[in-house]
Amino acid sequence: MSKTAGIVIIGNEVLSGKTQDTNSHFLCRELRELGVEVHRISVIPDEIELIGKEVAAFSRAFDYVFTTGGVGPTHDDVTMAGIFARVWA
């Protein structure tokens, strides 16, 4: 039985078209080579509650969850806050 994965792409810049997502393509290709089936890719805005809900839902549904975008040293990054708020709520 193969493992499953979900990818959550976080960022208003992706949804607005300012930034092109290339991470999911890379992850799908690499995971496939490792025998992991990507079952879902979701693109969501930089919203703390939504990030937490989406990552939690993916965690229940798949063996592995990858997040891309959002995580960084910028002042507007809320990815970690969203995941932390949901896990520790």
N, C-alpha and C positions, 0 to 999 in steps of 0.2 A: 504494500500500500504506500503510495507516494505521499509526501508531505505537501501541504497547501500553504499558500501565502496570499496576503492582501497588501496592497500598496495605497497609502494615503498621501496624496500630494496636497500640501498646505500652502496657500498663498493667494492673496488678492491679485498679485501681479500676474499669476498664471491665468486666473479667471478673466482678467481684463485684457489679456493678449499682449501685455508688455513683455512677458517672459515666456519662452517656449519650454515646455517640459521635455527634457531628454532623459531624465533619470529613470522614468518608468520603463522606457525602451531598453535601457542598459540593464536594469534589474531583471526584467522579464527574460532577456537573452541569457544572462548569467545564471539565473535561478533554474531555467530550463536545462542548462548544461549540468546542473547539480541534481537534477531529478525532482525539483520542486515545481509544482503547478501553481501558477498565479491565477487565482479565481476572480479577483475583483481589483479594480483600480478606481479610486474615488478622488475627485478634486474638490477641495472645500476652501472656504475663505478663512482668513485669520480671525476666527472667533473662538474664544476660550471654551465656551460650553460645547460648541459643535465639535471642536477638536477632541475634547474629552469623550463625548458620546461616540464619535466615529471610531476612534482608536479602541475604545472599550468593546464596541460591537464587533470590530474586526478581530480583536483578541479572542472573543468567544467563538468566532466562526472559523478561524484559520490557525494553523500551527505557528506561522510566522507573520509578523506585521512589520512593514517597513514604512517609515515616514520620510518624505523628502520635502525640501523647501521649508520656509519658516524658521528652521533651527539655525541660529546664527547669533553673532555678537551685537546685532543691531538693537536699538532701543524699542523697536516696535514688535519684536519677536514674542509671540504668546504661546508657542507650541508647548514648551515645557510646562507652563502654567496650566494649560488645558489638560495635559496628561496627568499632571500632579493633582489637580483639583478633582478629577474623576476617580483616580485610583485611591486617593486618600480621603474622599468625601464620606 
